Amino acid sequence: MSTFVFFLIPIALAATAIILGIGIYSMAKGGAFARENGNKLMRLRVTAQAIAIAIIMLFLFLSGR
């Protein structure tokens, strides 16, 4: 089980980084996309980051046994 969770960690971190990158790029570029989706992307990033932290904590809990 901990091996499966271990492989989820890079996926969660990559998803967080991609969402962050899209958000920063859209804010820097400006325009209608940034106005419509800027807050949504940042909320999605916070959610993805929380999920990544939860997966890391789950891995640490499972590997400690």
C-alpha positions as CSV (number, residue, x, y, z in Angstrom):
1,M,0.0,0.0,0.0
2,S,2.8,2.4,0.9
3,T,4.4,1.7,-2.5
4,F,1.2,2.8,-4.3
5,V,1.0,6.0,-2.2
6,F,4.7,6.6,-2.9
7,F,3.9,6.7,-6.7
8,L,1.0,9.1,-6.1
9,I,3.3,11.7,-4.5
10,P,5.0,12.9,-7.7
11,I,1.7,12.9,-9.6
12,A,0.2,15.2,-6.9
13,L,3.2,17.4,-6.9
14,A,3.3,17.7,-10.6
15,A,-0.4,18.5,-10.7
16,T,0.1,21.3,-8.2
17,A,3.1,22.7,-10.1
18,I,1.2,22.6,-13.4
19,I,-1.8,24.4,-11.9
20,L,0.5,27.0,-10.4
21,G,2.3,27.5,-13.6
22,I,-1.0,28.0,-15.6
23,G,-2.2,30.4,-12.9
24,I,1.0,32.5,-12.9
25,Y,1.1,32.5,-16.7
26,S,-2.5,33.7,-17.0
27,M,-2.0,36.4,-14.4
28,A,1.2,37.7,-16.2
29,K,-0.5,37.6,-19.6
30,G,-3.7,39.2,-18.4
31,G,-6.8,39.4,-20.5
32,A,-10.2,37.8,-20.3
33,F,-8.9,34.3,-19.3
34,A,-7.1,35.7,-16.3
35,R,-10.1,37.7,-15.2
36,E,-12.5,34.8,-15.5
37,N,-10.3,32.0,-14.2
38,G,-7.6,33.5,-12.0
39,N,-9.3,32.9,-8.6
40,K,-10.5,29.5,-9.8
41,L,-7.0,28.4,-10.6
42,M,-5.6,29.6,-7.4
43,R,-8.3,27.8,-5.4
44,L,-7.7,24.7,-7.5
45,R,-3.9,25.0,-6.7
46,V,-4.6,25.2,-2.9
47,T,-6.8,22.1,-3.2
48,A,-4.2,20.2,-5.1
49,Q,-1.6,21.3,-2.6
50,A,-3.7,20.1,0.3
51,I,-4.2,16.7,-1.4
52,A,-0.5,16.4,-2.1
53,I,0.3,17.1,1.6
54,A,-2.3,14.6,2.7
55,I,-0.8,12.0,0.4
56,I,2.7,12.7,1.8
57,M,1.4,12.4,5.4
58,L,-0.4,9.2,4.5
59,F,2.8,7.8,3.1
60,L,4.8,8.8,6.2
61,F,2.1,7.2,8.4
62,L,2.1,3.9,6.4
63,S,5.9,3.7,6.2
64,G,6.2,4.2,9.9
65,R,4.5,0.9,10.7
